[in-house]
């Protein structure tokens, strides 16, 4: 995330069941947790404002099945100068 980034959105799709999505800040602190975005569907995710530039990490936990293939999409909202 850069200095002009204001928000991050994470979407995880392709799992056979909803998963837990965690967002960690550049220091490794958990700053957001998300689960199913719509009841009854398996797409999971989160939206979170960010306050500091740096490398944020996404953790996907509770992925069912050893051979599940998931897709992770990440979008940033950037402030215009």
BASETOR-888754 format. One record per atom (N, C-alpha, C): residue in three letters; x, y, z; atom name; residue number from 1. Coordinates in Angstrom, 2 decimals. Layout:
N
<rec r="ALA" u="X" v="Y" w="Z" a="CA" k="NUM"/>
...
This chain:
81
<rec r="UNK" u="0.85" v="-1.16" w="0.00" a="N" k="1"/>
<rec r="UNK" u="0.00" v="0.00" w="0.00" a="CA" k="1"/>
<rec r="UNK" u="0.90" v="1.23" w="0.00" a="C" k="1"/>
<rec r="UNK" u="0.50" v="2.21" w="-0.81" a="N" k="2"/>
<rec r="UNK" u="1.26" v="3.44" w="-0.89" a="CA" k="2"/>
<rec r="UNK" u="0.69" v="4.52" w="0.01" a="C" k="2"/>
<rec r="UNK" u="1.34" v="5.67" w="0.02" a="N" k="3"/>
<rec r="UNK" u="0.91" v="6.75" w="0.91" a="CA" k="3"/>
<rec r="UNK" u="-0.43" v="7.36" w="0.51" a="C" k="3"/>
<rec r="UNK" u="-0.87" v="7.18" w="-0.75" a="N" k="4"/>
<rec r="UNK" u="-2.16" v="7.71" w="-1.19" a="CA" k="4"/>
<rec r="UNK" u="-3.29" v="6.68" w="-1.11" a="C" k="4"/>
<rec r="UNK" u="-2.98" v="5.45" w="-0.74" a="N" k="5"/>
<rec r="UNK" u="-4.00" v="4.41" w="-0.61" a="CA" k="5"/>
<rec r="UNK" u="-4.83" v="4.66" w="0.64" a="C" k="5"/>
<rec r="UNK" u="-6.15" v="4.53" w="0.50" a="N" k="6"/>
<rec r="UNK" u="-7.07" v="4.81" w="1.61" a="CA" k="6"/>
<rec r="UNK" u="-7.81" v="3.58" w="2.10" a="C" k="6"/>
<rec r="UNK" u="-8.12" v="2.65" w="1.19" a="N" k="7"/>
<rec r="UNK" u="-8.90" v="1.45" w="1.55" a="CA" k="7"/>
<rec r="UNK" u="-8.37" v="0.26" w="0.77" a="C" k="7"/>
<rec r="UNK" u="-8.60" v="-0.92" w="1.33" a="N" k="8"/>
<rec r="UNK" u="-8.28" v="-2.16" w="0.64" a="CA" k="8"/>
<rec r="UNK" u="-9.49" v="-3.08" w="0.74" a="C" k="8"/>
<rec r="UNK" u="-9.78" v="-3.76" w="-0.36" a="N" k="9"/>
<rec r="UNK" u="-10.86" v="-4.75" w="-0.39" a="CA" k="9"/>
<rec r="UNK" u="-10.28" v="-6.08" w="-0.83" a="C" k="9"/>
<rec r="UNK" u="-10.65" v="-7.14" w="-0.14" a="N" k="10"/>
<rec r="UNK" u="-10.16" v="-8.49" w="-0.46" a="CA" k="10"/>
<rec r="UNK" u="-11.37" v="-9.38" w="-0.68" a="C" k="10"/>
<rec r="UNK" u="-11.36" v="-10.14" w="-1.79" a="N" k="11"/>
<rec r="UNK" u="-12.41" v="-11.10" w="-2.08" a="CA" k="11"/>
<rec r="UNK" u="-11.77" v="-12.45" w="-2.36" a="C" k="11"/>
<rec r="UNK" u="-12.28" v="-13.49" w="-1.72" a="N" k="12"/>
<rec r="UNK" u="-11.78" v="-14.86" w="-1.92" a="CA" k="12"/>
<rec r="UNK" u="-12.93" v="-15.69" w="-2.48" a="C" k="12"/>
<rec r="UNK" u="-12.69" v="-16.30" w="-3.65" a="N" k="13"/>
<rec r="UNK" u="-13.72" v="-17.10" w="-4.31" a="CA" k="13"/>
<rec r="UNK" u="-13.15" v="-18.46" w="-4.68" a="C" k="13"/>
<rec r="UNK" u="-14.03" v="-19.42" w="-4.90" a="N" k="14"/>
<rec r="UNK" u="-13.63" v="-20.73" w="-5.37" a="CA" k="14"/>
<rec r="UNK" u="-13.58" v="-21.80" w="-4.31" a="C" k="14"/>
<rec r="UNK" u="-13.78" v="-21.45" w="-3.07" a="N" k="15"/>
<rec r="UNK" u="-13.80" v="-22.43" w="-2.00" a="CA" k="15"/>
<rec r="UNK" u="-15.15" v="-23.13" w="-1.98" a="C" k="15"/>
<rec r="UNK" u="-15.18" v="-24.33" w="-1.44" a="N" k="16"/>
<rec r="UNK" u="-16.44" v="-25.06" w="-1.35" a="CA" k="16"/>
<rec r="UNK" u="-17.30" v="-24.61" w="-0.17" a="C" k="16"/>
<rec r="UNK" u="-16.74" v="-23.77" w="0.70" a="N" k="17"/>
<rec r="UNK" u="-17.45" v="-23.22" w="1.85" a="CA" k="17"/>
<rec r="UNK" u="-16.85" v="-21.86" w="2.16" a="C" k="17"/>
<rec r="UNK" u="-17.58" v="-21.00" w="2.88" a="N" k="18"/>
<rec r="UNK" u="-16.99" v="-19.71" w="3.25" a="CA" k="18"/>
<rec r="UNK" u="-15.70" v="-19.91" w="4.05" a="C" k="18"/>
<rec r="UNK" u="-14.76" v="-18.97" w="3.89" a="N" k="19"/>
<rec r="UNK" u="-13.50" v="-19.02" w="4.62" a="CA" k="19"/>
<rec r="UNK" u="-13.36" v="-17.75" w="5.45" a="C" k="19"/>
<rec r="UNK" u="-12.39" v="-17.73" w="6.34" a="N" k="20"/>
<rec r="UNK" u="-12.07" v="-16.54" w="7.10" a="CA" k="20"/>
<rec r="UNK" u="-10.91" v="-15.84" w="6.42" a="C" k="20"/>
<rec r="UNK" u="-11.05" v="-14.53" w="6.21" a="N" k="21"/>
<rec r="UNK" u="-10.02" v="-13.72" w="5.57" a="CA" k="21"/>
<rec r="UNK" u="-9.49" v="-12.74" w="6.60" a="C" k="21"/>
<rec r="UNK" u="-8.19" v="-12.76" w="6.85" a="N" k="22"/>
<rec r="UNK" u="-7.56" v="-11.84" w="7.79" a="CA" k="22"/>
<rec r="UNK" u="-6.66" v="-10.87" w="7.05" a="C" k="22"/>
<rec r="UNK" u="-6.62" v="-9.62" w="7.51" a="N" k="23"/>
<rec r="UNK" u="-5.71" v="-8.61" w="6.98" a="CA" k="23"/>
<rec r="UNK" u="-4.76" v="-8.18" w="8.08" a="C" k="23"/>
<rec r="UNK" u="-3.46" v="-8.27" w="7.79" a="N" k="24"/>
<rec r="UNK" u="-2.43" v="-7.88" w="8.74" a="CA" k="24"/>
<rec r="UNK" u="-1.73" v="-6.63" w="8.24" a="C" k="24"/>
<rec r="UNK" u="-1.46" v="-5.68" w="9.14" a="N" k="25"/>
<rec r="UNK" u="-0.77" v="-4.45" w="8.76" a="CA" k="25"/>
<rec r="UNK" u="0.72" v="-4.71" w="8.58" a="C" k="25"/>
<rec r="UNK" u="1.49" v="-3.70" w="8.17" a="N" k="26"/>
<rec r="UNK" u="2.93" v="-3.91" w="7.93" a="CA" k="26"/>
<rec r="UNK" u="3.71" v="-4.42" w="9.15" a="C" k="26"/>
<rec r="UNK" u="3.17" v="-4.22" w="10.35" a="N" k="27"/>
<rec r="UNK" u="3.84" v="-4.71" w="11.57" a="CA" k="27"/>
<rec r="UNK" u="3.43" v="-6.14" w="11.92" a="C" k="27"/>
<rec r="UNK" u="2.48" v="-6.70" w="11.17" a="N" k="28"/>
<rec r="UNK" u="2.01" v="-8.06" w="11.44" a="CA" k="28"/>
<rec r="UNK" u="0.82" v="-8.14" w="12.37" a="C" k="28"/>
<rec r="UNK" u="0.24" v="-6.98" w="12.70" a="N" k="29"/>
<rec r="UNK" u="-0.93" v="-6.96" w="13.59" a="CA" k="29"/>
<rec r="UNK" u="-2.20" v="-7.22" w="12.79" a="C" k="29"/>
<rec r="UNK" u="-3.10" v="-8.02" w="13.34" a="N" k="30"/>
<rec r="UNK" u="-4.39" v="-8.28" w="12.72" a="CA" k="30"/>
<rec r="UNK" u="-5.24" v="-7.02" w="12.82" a="C" k="30"/>
<rec r="UNK" u="-5.67" v="-6.50" w="11.65" a="N" k="31"/>
<rec r="UNK" u="-6.47" v="-5.26" w="11.67" a="CA" k="31"/>
<rec r="UNK" u="-7.88" v="-5.45" w="11.13" a="C" k="31"/>
<rec r="UNK" u="-8.15" v="-6.59" w="10.48" a="N" k="32"/>
<rec r="UNK" u="-9.51" v="-6.84" w="9.98" a="CA" k="32"/>
<rec r="UNK" u="-9.70" v="-8.33" w="9.75" a="C" k="32"/>
<rec r="UNK" u="-10.94" v="-8.77" w="9.93" a="N" k="33"/>
<rec r="UNK" u="-11.33" v="-10.15" w="9.65" a="CA" k="33"/>
<rec r="UNK" u="-12.63" v="-10.12" w="8.88" a="C" k="33"/>
<rec r="UNK" u="-12.73" v="-10.97" w="7.87" a="N" k="34"/>
<rec r="UNK" u="-13.95" v="-11.06" w="7.09" a="CA" k="34"/>
<rec r="UNK" u="-14.34" v="-12.50" w="6.87" a="C" k="34"/>
<rec r="UNK" u="-15.60" v="-12.71" w="6.57" a="N" k="35"/>
<rec r="UNK" u="-16.11" v="-14.05" w="6.29" a="CA" k="35"/>
<rec r="UNK" u="-17.03" v="-13.96" w="5.08" a="C" k="35"/>
<rec r="UNK" u="-18.06" v="-14.78" w="5.01" a="N" k="36"/>
<rec r="UNK" u="-18.97" v="-14.80" w="3.86" a="CA" k="36"/>
<rec r="UNK" u="-19.53" v="-13.40" w="3.61" a="C" k="36"/>
<rec r="UNK" u="-19.49" v="-12.98" w="2.34" a="N" k="37"/>
<rec r="UNK" u="-20.00" v="-11.66" w="1.99" a="CA" k="37"/>
<rec r="UNK" u="-21.52" v="-11.66" w="1.85" a="C" k="37"/>
<rec r="UNK" u="-22.08" v="-12.79" w="1.41" a="N" k="38"/>
<rec r="UNK" u="-23.52" v="-12.92" w="1.26" a="CA" k="38"/>
<rec r="UNK" u="-23.92" v="-14.27" w="1.86" a="C" k="38"/>
<rec r="UNK" u="-24.88" v="-14.24" w="2.75" a="N" k="39"/>
<rec r="UNK" u="-25.33" v="-15.48" w="3.39" a="CA" k="39"/>
<rec r="UNK" u="-25.74" v="-16.50" w="2.34" a="C" k="39"/>
<rec r="UNK" u="-25.27" v="-17.73" w="2.51" a="N" k="40"/>
<rec r="UNK" u="-25.61" v="-18.81" w="1.61" a="CA" k="40"/>
<rec r="UNK" u="-24.64" v="-18.99" w="0.45" a="C" k="40"/>
<rec r="UNK" u="-23.73" v="-18.05" w="0.23" a="N" k="41"/>
<rec r="UNK" u="-22.73" v="-18.16" w="-0.82" a="CA" k="41"/>
<rec r="UNK" u="-21.36" v="-18.39" w="-0.21" a="C" k="41"/>
<rec r="UNK" u="-20.41" v="-18.88" w="-1.00" a="N" k="42"/>
<rec r="UNK" u="-19.09" v="-19.20" w="-0.46" a="CA" k="42"/>
<rec r="UNK" u="-18.07" v="-18.09" w="-0.67" a="C" k="42"/>
<rec r="UNK" u="-18.42" v="-17.00" w="-1.34" a="N" k="43"/>
<rec r="UNK" u="-17.49" v="-15.90" w="-1.56" a="CA" k="43"/>
<rec r="UNK" u="-17.30" v="-15.17" w="-0.23" a="C" k="43"/>
<rec r="UNK" u="-16.03" v="-14.97" w="0.14" a="N" k="44"/>
<rec r="UNK" u="-15.71" v="-14.34" w="1.42" a="CA" k="44"/>
<rec r="UNK" u="-14.83" v="-13.12" w="1.17" a="C" k="44"/>
<rec r="UNK" u="-14.76" v="-12.23" w="2.15" a="N" k="45"/>
<rec r="UNK" u="-13.90" v="-11.07" w="1.97" a="CA" k="45"/>
<rec r="UNK" u="-14.03" v="-10.05" w="3.06" a="C" k="45"/>
<rec r="UNK" u="-13.39" v="-8.88" w="2.80" a="N" k="46"/>
<rec r="UNK" u="-13.41" v="-7.79" w="3.76" a="CA" k="46"/>
<rec r="UNK" u="-13.09" v="-6.48" w="3.06" a="C" k="46"/>
<rec r="UNK" u="-13.47" v="-5.37" w="3.69" a="N" k="47"/>
<rec r="UNK" u="-13.11" v="-4.01" w="3.29" a="CA" k="47"/>
<rec r="UNK" u="-12.54" v="-3.33" w="4.52" a="C" k="47"/>
<rec r="UNK" u="-11.43" v="-2.59" w="4.33" a="N" k="48"/>
<rec r="UNK" u="-10.81" v="-1.97" w="5.50" a="CA" k="48"/>
<rec r="UNK" u="-10.07" v="-0.69" w="5.08" a="C" k="48"/>
<rec r="UNK" u="-10.30" v="0.42" w="5.79" a="N" k="49"/>
<rec r="UNK" u="-9.45" v="1.59" w="5.58" a="CA" k="49"/>
<rec r="UNK" u="-8.03" v="1.29" w="6.04" a="C" k="49"/>
<rec r="UNK" u="-7.05" v="1.86" w="5.36" a="N" k="50"/>
<rec r="UNK" u="-5.66" v="1.69" w="5.77" a="CA" k="50"/>
<rec r="UNK" u="-5.08" v="3.06" w="6.11" a="C" k="50"/>
<rec r="UNK" u="-4.19" v="3.08" w="7.08" a="N" k="51"/>
<rec r="UNK" u="-3.67" v="4.37" w="7.55" a="CA" k="51"/>
<rec r="UNK" u="-2.17" v="4.54" w="7.34" a="C" k="51"/>
<rec r="UNK" u="-1.48" v="3.49" w="6.93" a="N" k="52"/>
<rec r="UNK" u="-0.03" v="3.59" w="6.79" a="CA" k="52"/>
<rec r="UNK" u="0.42" v="2.86" w="5.53" a="C" k="52"/>
<rec r="UNK" u="1.39" v="3.42" w="4.81" a="N" k="53"/>
<rec r="UNK" u="1.93" v="2.69" w="3.67" a="CA" k="53"/>
<rec r="UNK" u="2.74" v="1.49" w="4.13" a="C" k="53"/>
<rec r="UNK" u="2.91" v="0.53" w="3.25" a="N" k="54"/>
<rec r="UNK" u="3.70" v="-0.65" w="3.58" a="CA" k="54"/>
<rec r="UNK" u="3.11" v="-1.89" w="2.96" a="C" k="54"/>
<rec r="UNK" u="3.67" v="-3.02" w="3.32" a="N" k="55"/>
<rec r="UNK" u="3.22" v="-4.31" w="2.81" a="CA" k="55"/>
<rec r="UNK" u="2.23" v="-4.92" w="3.79" a="C" k="55"/>
<rec r="UNK" u="1.00" v="-5.08" w="3.33" a="N" k="56"/>
<rec r="UNK" u="-0.04" v="-5.72" w="4.12" a="CA" k="56"/>
<rec r="UNK" u="-0.14" v="-7.17" w="3.69" a="C" k="56"/>
<rec r="UNK" u="-0.51" v="-8.05" w="4.60" a="N" k="57"/>
<rec r="UNK" u="-0.62" v="-9.47" w="4.30" a="CA" k="57"/>
<rec r="UNK" u="-2.07" v="-9.92" w="4.41" a="C" k="57"/>
<rec r="UNK" u="-2.44" v="-10.85" w="3.53" a="N" k="58"/>
<rec r="UNK" u="-3.77" v="-11.46" w="3.57" a="CA" k="58"/>
<rec r="UNK" u="-3.59" v="-12.91" w="3.97" a="C" k="58"/>
<rec r="UNK" u="-4.34" v="-13.34" w="4.98" a="N" k="59"/>
<rec r="UNK" u="-4.36" v="-14.73" w="5.41" a="CA" k="59"/>
<rec r="UNK" u="-5.74" v="-15.30" w="5.09" a="C" k="59"/>
<rec r="UNK" u="-5.75" v="-16.48" w="4.49" a="N" k="60"/>
<rec r="UNK" u="-7.01" v="-17.19" w="4.24" a="CA" k="60"/>
<rec r="UNK" u="-6.96" v="-18.45" w="5.09" a="C" k="60"/>
<rec r="UNK" u="-7.89" v="-18.56" w="6.02" a="N" k="61"/>
<rec r="UNK" u="-7.90" v="-19.69" w="6.94" a="CA" k="61"/>
<rec r="UNK" u="-9.22" v="-20.45" w="6.80" a="C" k="61"/>
<rec r="UNK" u="-9.21" v="-21.65" w="7.30" a="N" k="62"/>
<rec r="UNK" u="-10.38" v="-22.53" w="7.26" a="CA" k="62"/>
<rec r="UNK" u="-10.76" v="-22.92" w="5.83" a="C" k="62"/>
<rec r="UNK" u="-9.77" v="-23.10" w="4.95" a="N" k="63"/>
<rec r="UNK" u="-10.04" v="-23.53" w="3.58" a="CA" k="63"/>
<rec r="UNK" u="-10.36" v="-25.02" w="3.62" a="C" k="63"/>
<rec r="UNK" u="-11.58" v="-25.40" w="3.22" a="N" k="64"/>
<rec r="UNK" u="-11.94" v="-26.83" w="3.28" a="CA" k="64"/>
<rec r="UNK" u="-11.27" v="-27.63" w="2.17" a="C" k="64"/>
<rec r="UNK" u="-10.84" v="-28.84" w="2.50" a="N" k="65"/>
<rec r="UNK" u="-10.25" v="-29.73" w="1.49" a="CA" k="65"/>
<rec r="UNK" u="-8.81" v="-29.40" w="1.18" a="C" k="65"/>
<rec r="UNK" u="-8.00" v="-30.41" w="1.09" a="N" k="66"/>
<rec r="UNK" u="-6.57" v="-30.21" w="0.83" a="CA" k="66"/>
<rec r="UNK" u="-6.31" v="-29.75" w="-0.60" a="C" k="66"/>
<rec r="UNK" u="-7.26" v="-29.95" w="-1.50" a="N" k="67"/>
<rec r="UNK" u="-7.01" v="-29.66" w="-2.90" a="CA" k="67"/>
<rec r="UNK" u="-7.90" v="-28.55" w="-3.44" a="C" k="67"/>
<rec r="UNK" u="-8.43" v="-27.71" w="-2.57" a="N" k="68"/>
<rec r="UNK" u="-9.25" v="-26.59" w="-3.02" a="CA" k="68"/>
<rec r="UNK" u="-8.39" v="-25.57" w="-3.75" a="C" k="68"/>
<rec r="UNK" u="-8.91" v="-25.05" w="-4.84" a="N" k="69"/>
<rec r="UNK" u="-8.25" v="-23.96" w="-5.55" a="CA" k="69"/>
<rec r="UNK" u="-9.08" v="-22.71" w="-5.31" a="C" k="69"/>
<rec r="UNK" u="-8.45" v="-21.68" w="-4.80" a="N" k="70"/>
<rec r="UNK" u="-9.17" v="-20.45" w="-4.53" a="CA" k="70"/>
<rec r="UNK" u="-8.54" v="-19.32" w="-5.33" a="C" k="70"/>
<rec r="UNK" u="-9.29" v="-18.27" w="-5.55" a="N" k="71"/>
<rec r="UNK" u="-8.81" v="-17.06" w="-6.19" a="CA" k="71"/>
<rec r="UNK" u="-8.95" v="-15.91" w="-5.21" a="C" k="71"/>
<rec r="UNK" u="-7.90" v="-15.10" w="-5.13" a="N" k="72"/>
<rec r="UNK" u="-7.90" v="-13.94" w="-4.24" a="CA" k="72"/>
<rec r="UNK" u="-7.79" v="-12.69" w="-5.09" a="C" k="72"/>
<rec r="UNK" u="-8.75" v="-11.77" w="-4.91" a="N" k="73"/>
<rec r="UNK" u="-8.73" v="-10.49" w="-5.61" a="CA" k="73"/>
<rec r="UNK" u="-8.54" v="-9.39" w="-4.58" a="C" k="73"/>
<rec r="UNK" u="-7.65" v="-8.45" w="-4.90" a="N" k="74"/>
<rec r="UNK" u="-7.37" v="-7.34" w="-3.99" a="CA" k="74"/>
<rec r="UNK" u="-7.52" v="-6.04" w="-4.77" a="C" k="74"/>
<rec r="UNK" u="-8.30" v="-5.11" w="-4.21" a="N" k="75"/>
<rec r="UNK" u="-8.49" v="-3.79" w="-4.84" a="CA" k="75"/>
<rec r="UNK" u="-8.13" v="-2.72" w="-3.83" a="C" k="75"/>
<rec r="UNK" u="-7.51" v="-1.67" w="-4.34" a="N" k="76"/>
<rec r="UNK" u="-7.13" v="-0.53" w="-3.50" a="CA" k="76"/>
<rec r="UNK" u="-7.92" v="0.70" w="-3.94" a="C" k="76"/>
<rec r="UNK" u="-8.30" v="1.52" w="-2.97" a="N" k="77"/>
<rec r="UNK" u="-8.86" v="2.83" w="-3.26" a="CA" k="77"/>
<rec r="UNK" u="-7.76" v="3.86" w="-3.03" a="C" k="77"/>
<rec r="UNK" u="-7.48" v="4.64" w="-4.07" a="N" k="78"/>
<rec r="UNK" u="-6.36" v="5.59" w="-4.01" a="CA" k="78"/>
<rec r="UNK" u="-6.91" v="7.01" w="-4.08" a="C" k="78"/>
<rec r="UNK" u="-6.41" v="7.88" w="-3.21" a="N" k="79"/>
<rec r="UNK" u="-6.81" v="9.28" w="-3.19" a="CA" k="79"/>
<rec r="UNK" u="-6.12" v="10.02" w="-4.33" a="C" k="79"/>
<rec r="UNK" u="-6.87" v="10.84" w="-5.08" a="N" k="80"/>
<rec r="UNK" u="-6.26" v="11.67" w="-6.12" a="CA" k="80"/>
<rec r="UNK" u="-5.47" v="12.78" w="-5.47" a="C" k="80"/>
<rec r="UNK" u="-4.39" v="13.16" w="-6.11" a="N" k="81"/>
<rec r="UNK" u="-3.58" v="14.26" w="-5.57" a="CA" k="81"/>
<rec r="UNK" u="-4.15" v="15.59" w="-5.98" a="C" k="81"/>
